[in-house]
Amino acid sequence: MPEMPGNAAYTAAARRAAGRLRAPAGDLLLLLHAALDAPAEAAARFARSCAAHSSRCTGEEARLLPLVWWNLGGAAASDPAVRALGPAYHESWSRFQGQVAAAERVLAALHAGGVRTLLLKGLPLALTVYARPALRAMADIDVLVAPEDRDAAAALLGRIGYRALRHPGAGELAVMHSVGLVGPDGSTADLHWYALQECCHPGADATLWEHAVPCGVGGVEALAPSPEGLLLTALAHGVRWNGEPPARWAADAVTLLRRHGSALDWDRLCADAQRRRLAYLLAATLAWLTAELAAPVPGEVLGALAAAGVARSERAELWARQGRPTLARGVVIRWCAHARRAAAGVDERGVRGLLRYLRAAWGVERGAALPLAALRRGADKLQWRSQGGS
């Protein structure tokens, strides 16, 4: 990783945090530079990347190609290799139209039933951050409702043909953040009652709702997180382990910071990260983005975050989140989620409270069944991630 700028506020703690990140590398990193750097530097990175032969690019690399095409001149580009990426942009635009149509149906059904909604992840980023919506590839739509509206929302979407991909028990639902749905036309959606997998307890998303901003989707009005909320959720979701190393989180964050950074409420962002126990994750991602991709982040913010997020549990959680699923990593992740719930007064503290939480989370009746349940869920998640889940 390149050296951070020579600012005293870039502390050793921030540098160490960035070093703990499982960041994009190889061709994926070259593509990020091609998508985000100034034209001359971007063209040089593009020439070295697999994007010069776009047929070789798959998965996460292919999802960056519309942004590379746009950054290198789009339809006006003189380089034939850049012009060859034009179909990737137009295919992304076509998929985006389908996503908007699906989102309109989902939002209209929920609003007609009196359920308040807040869009998450790809769709609000595409609509409020990127120069053109098609520059941000996405696979589904993510809609957040209040926890008390979860069952009503699921029923309303069921009436228009959306069915759940799985049916967790009541105990498991209480500690989950979302459930995947598939519509009658094959479109997919995630119904969230908490924004983040890490923070599943009443009041966790109060700041998101309080500072939400209007976001029109087709002919339907909805809400989206503020730039601060979009940034934190994008980074927290983006660093999770995937069979194919993720990179869109980096493009999302840099693009958002360049567009909204000068007006960003850094104090509120840092306070929300500390409240959610995500300060170390935020320090690591922002420090890496600053050093590698010249993200415009104030040095004093990095220093403050790294200093505030030195709790051993936050470092352990970042390690667990980024690695291939194992029983040990799964227990660390669940312990940290339980600790947040216990701090909020939802769960009993200590080992006994953790075991009760795990029984609910893994849907088992007896504590003796927990190890087998953990192994089974880890194997299922490994297979799902390897097949491209996000």
Secondary structure, DSSP 8 states (H G I E B T S, - for coil): -----S-TTS-HHHHHHHHTS----HHHHHHHHHHHS-HHHHHHHHHHSGGGGGGG--HHHHHHHHHHHHHTTGGG---HHHHTTHHHHHHHHHHHHHHHHHHHHHHHHHHHTT---EEETHHHHHHHTSSSGGGS--SSEEEE--GGGHHHHHHHHHHTT-EES----HHHHHH--EEEEE-TTS-EEEEESSS-TT--STTTTHHHHHT-EEEEETTEEEEE--HHHHHHHHHHHHTS--SS---HHHHHHHHHHHHHGGG--HHHHHHHHHHTT-HHHHHHHHHHHHHHH-----HHHHHHHHHHT--HHHHHHHHHHHS---HHHHHHHHHHHHHHHHHTTSS--HHHHHHHHHHHHHT-SSGGGHHHHHHHHHHHHHHHHHTT--
